[in-house]
Amino acid sequence: MKIRAIVTGVTGMVGEGVLHECLLHSDVEQVLVITRKPTGIVHPKLKEIVHSNFYDLSAIEPQLKGYNACYFCLGVSSIGMKEPEYTKLTYDLTMHVASTLARLNSDMTFCYVSGGGTDSTEKGKSMWARVKGKTENDLMKLPFKQAFMFRPGYMHSTPGLKNTLKYYKYVSWMYPFLKAVLPNFVSTLADLGRAMICVTLKGYSKKIIEVKDLKELSASL
């Protein structure tokens, strides 16, 4: 099996890291990125669609057919947001893209970057965790071949990539310490990308992928 993947969020740190692993891996034969602004990345495997409105994909739908994976890395911080705004940018946007892809590609594995502490009950006190929980729950109801919810904690950045969050230069030195004392909270962006590739190729027994699972999947690839 060869992977033909759609990747979103590649102008952010997480999406760029996942894209990097896809371009490196021999079992990924083609990558399509959907982005609001050009990435500037040139690679033989890579195609790029610049599209501003993720709530309406009708103009580009014909170009989204024929893919068997989506690595959805698009997301926003909830800091300073009210629930309706965060819901629109997190739940509504994700579900629209995912519903469109499920309709166009029945053989697709969908991987969603959620977050550690996500609330599957949708009833907790934390607003972002409820919204992420609802997003996870409803994604798993769509008619994908497989759907996996990734809940990473701290992800160590990949050296040399350009979209690493600025504050990481102040905290990345702590990675070896955090890895030693909080192994189930810490992974790398490379682990995330490799784990997504692994579940696409081999499947997995769990639909919700915690840090421990993520690292085991990465190591088994």
N, C-alpha and C positions, 0 to 999 in steps of 0.2 A: 504494500500500500504506500502510495506517495501522497503527501499532504499538500493541498491547495488551500491556503489560509487567508482569511480576511482579518486584518488587525486594525483596531481603532485605538486612538489615544497616543499615537506615536510621537507627537510633539511634546508629550509629557515624559517624565522619568520612567514610569512603569512600562508604558507602551513602547518606548524606545528600546528598553532592555529586552522585552519579549521579541520585538522585531529583530534585534541583533542576533538572538539565539536562533530564530527561524532562518535567517540568511546564512548562518553558519552550518545548520544541520542538513545532512545529505538526504534525509527523508522528506524534507520540505522542498517541493519542486517549484512552487510559485507562491508569491505573497502579494496580496492586494491591500493597500492601505487607503482608508477613507479618512480624509483630513480636511480641516477648515482652511489650512494654509500650507503651502508647499513645504516639504521636508528638506529638500536639497540633497536627499540621499539617492545615489545612483548605484544600481546593482542589477546583474542579469536576471535575477529571479523576481525583481520588484516591479510592480505596477502601482500607479498612484492616481487616485481620483480626488480632486479638490472640490469639496461640496460644502456649502455653508449651512444648510438647514437639515439637521439630523432628524427633524420631526416630519420631514417629507422627502422620501427617497425615490419618488416615482420617476423622476427624470433620469436616474442612474440605475434603476432596477435591472435593465437588460445586462448591465455589466457585472451584476452581483450573482449571476447564475453560474453553476459549475464548480462551486467551492465546497469542500467537505469539512472545513473547520472555521470557527470564528473565535479569535482571542480578543475579548472585549475589555480593553484597558482604559476606557474613557471614564473619567469621574471628576468630581469636585469635592472640595472640603466643605463641611457643614458649618464651619466657623462663621458666625455673623449672619447666618441665614435663618429665616422663618421656615416652618415645616412646608407650607405650600410651594415656596420657591425651590427648596431642596428636593421635594418630591417631583416637581416638574423636570429638574435637571438630572435627577438620579433614576427615579422609577419610570416616569413617562417616556423620557428619551430612550432609555435602555430597552424598554418593552416594545417601543415602536420599531427600533432597529432589529431586535431579535424576532419579532413577529414577522417582519418582512423577510428576513433571511430564512426562517423556518418554512415559510410558504414557498420560497424559491428553491430551497435546497433540503430535500427530505433526508439526505444522507449526512447531514452536518453534525459535528460535535461542537457544542457551544461552551466556551470557558469564560466565566465572568469573574473579574477581580472585585471581590467584595471587601471584607475586612474582619480582622479579629474582633470578637465581641458582638458580632451581628446577632440580632434578636429574631430567631425563627418564629417565636410566638406572636410577634408584631404587637405586643401589649406592654412592653417594658417602658421605663421612664425615659430612656435615652432616645431622642428623636431620630438621630441618624441611624441608630441600630434598628429601630422599627422599620424605617423606610428601606434600609438595605435588606432586612428580613423579608419584607413583602416582595421586594424585587427578586430575591432568591427564590422564594416560594412560587411566584408566578412564572419565572423563567423555567422552572422544572416541570411546569404543566404544559409547556409548548411542545409541539410534535417534532422535536429534534431526535436524531438517532441517539445522542447522548447529550447531557448537560451537566456541567460541573461548576460548583461554586467554590472559588478559591478565597480562603481567608488568611492572607499573609499578615504577619506582624511587622516588625522592623525588617526592611529589605536592604541589604548592603548593595550599594550601587556598583555598576560595572565600570571598571576603569576605562577612560578614554571617550565615553559618551558625553554628548554636549548638553543634555537636558536634565542632568542631575540637579536636584533641588539645592539651592544655595546654602541652606543651613547644614547640609550634609558634611561640608568641609569642617564644621565645628564638632560634629558628633561621630564621624566615621572612624576616628581613632579608637573609639570604644568598642568597635565590632568584635575584636578577639575576646574581650572581657564579657560582653553580652552573650556571645556564642557559648562561652564556658558556663556561665551562671544561669542563663535563661535559654537553653537550647530549643525549647518549644515555642519561643517567641521570635527567634531570629533566623533569617534565611538570606539568600541573595537573589538579586534579579535574575541571574543566570539559572538558579534553581527553579524560579517561577516559570521561565520560558521553557526550560527542559521538561518540567512536570506537565505543562500543557501539551507539549509534543507527545510525551509518553502516554497520557490518557487518550489522546486522539488515536494513537497507533494500537494501544493494547487494552483500552478501557480501564475501569477501576471499580472496586466493590463499593466505594463510598461516593455519594454525590456531593457532599460537603468536604472540601479538602482543607484540613488544618495544616499548620506549619510542619508538624511531624510527618504527615502524609506527603506533603509537598517535597520535602527533602528526600524521603524514601523513593518517591517517583523519579526525582531528578537523578538520584544515584543509580537507579535501575535501568536508565535509558542507555 
